[in-house]
């Protein structure tokens, strides 16, 4: 399996392509998204073209403006390892299955993942 740093090197274009796709689905122009996210128009354009690697803060701003999961952007940017859950255990693949399901739109995916995360948190706190 490739190391996280190896995946991160190839993920810059991936996150840019994903952002451009999400922006088009949200029917936003580059300028509109840059205004909503508080990111300069040229910088956002460079991110989408894979020329710049955005910081976690910028990804969070973009995720909020697009109303998508910041975690999804972190994984695509190589910041988070999709194989590891927050408690260090390997994930069961629920997140991946939801994110890859073509039958769901981004809002539906976000809602499902939020519900799943709340159940996991609830079970973690009751198990302690």
Secondary structure, DSSP 8 states (H G I E B T S, - for coil): ---HHHHHHHHHHHHHHHHHHHHHHTT--HHHHHHHHT--HHHHHHHHTTS----HHHHHHHHHHHTS-HHHHHHHHTSS-TTB-TTSSB--SHHHHHHH-TTS-HHHHHHHHHHHHHHHHHHHHHH-
